[in-house]
Amino acid sequence: MENSKAYDLPVRIFHWAFALLFVISFSIAKLIDDDSTLYSYHMLSGIIMVSIVILRVVWGFVGSKTSKFNTFKLRPSEFITYMKLVISTKSKRYLGHNPASSYAAIFMMIFTLGIGFSGLMMSLRINKHFFEEIHELLVNGFIIIVLIHIAGVLLHQLKHNDGMIFCMFNGKKTKIDGEIDIKSNHPLVAFAFVLFLIGMGSYLLKNFDRNTGKLNAFGSQLQLGENEHDEHEDDDEES
């Protein structure tokens, strides 16, 4: 079967970096005790995750056709029609994001920014307990969206057997009538993105003090790890 070039390299690298960073952050948060030095690394991973979402938003305006937000299928009527077809028969195929994955992508980005913001408020000790609840709520919502997204991809693959399950690896989908391939993989942008990931990770690690759990970066100091002195301050504020 003839294939179409569907997703460029920056989108694919973002996709897997985004997934890996979330797995790292979530795993550390669930498996490591919050008074351990290692616990802070889930926040460092989260900062990188938020950073690449911001880059992805930029790419959503200037990137390839299928990466642009104006090609996302976000009309509620189109989403409802798509879901009806998914249940009843073979659903319509798209070169880029279908209505379900369009909504999933947008909500995952929004939830990530919300998770990052609530984490920042917690680090700054601003309404810490309130934002802890918001943070956990957003993380749980994010996981639900991810599980639904994965189930949707598997269902699509079972119904169409068109290689969609591999498209975020090779960037290709089985040719769709009436759809024109993207023009470039944008390797230079992808290379710059990888350099950004490496540079951001190195910068955060260099400026993170494992002994105190403090991060001195971007002109600010954030308390990422639990600090006994800060805990006493929180207790005093509550009383």
Protein Blocks (a to p, Z undefined) as FASTA:
>chain_A
ZZddfbdfklmmmmmmmmmmmmmmmmmmmmpcfkbfklmmmmmmmmmmmmmmmmmmmmmm
mmcfklpmklpcfbfklmmmmmmmmmmmccdddfblcfklmmmmmmmmmmmmmmmmmmmm
mmnopaklmmmmmmmmmmmmmmmmmmmmmmmmmmmmmmnonopmmmmmnopacddehiac
dfbeolmlmmmmmmmmmmmmmmmmmmpcfknopaceehiacdfbccfklmmmmmmmmZZ
